[in-house]
Amino acid sequence: MLSVGVVSTGGVGYYLETVGSGVDDYYARSGPGRWVGAGAAAIGLAGVVDTAQIDALV
């Protein structure tokens, strides 16, 4: 499921630990977040989202 939220530098940890891991959607348990779409590919993002990638974007 796609969710949109404002992420500040201090909030990155929360998103990585809860939203990115699927904890925010108890019933889905879909696993870690993945980069998708032409925009992500255009800037070299692919596969599972990791902390270093999020830190670089924020």
C-alpha positions, -999 to 999 in steps of 0.1 A, spaced: 0 0 0 13 35 -9 13 61 18 25 97 16 39 116 45 62 145 53 96 132 65 121 155 82 156 145 90 146 136 126 117 114 114 136 92 91 143 66 118 106 63 125 97 56 89 125 31 84 116 12 116 78 12 112 64 23 79 92 10 57 92 -24 74 54 -28 71 47 -25 109 22 4 102 -1 -20 84 -5 -50 108 -26 -70 84 -6 -66 52 28 -76 66 42 -71 31 78 -69 41 104 -41 35 98 -12 12 111 -14 -24 120 13 -49 97 13 -79 89 35 -109 108 55 -135 117 83 -111 135 59 -87 153 42 -116 164 76 -131 183 84 -99 197 49 -95 174 35 -68 164 -1 -71 156 -31 -49 150 -29 -11 150 6 5 178 10 30 188 36 56 217 52 36 194 58 6 168 75 27 194 96 45 208 108 11 174 118 -1 164 137 30 
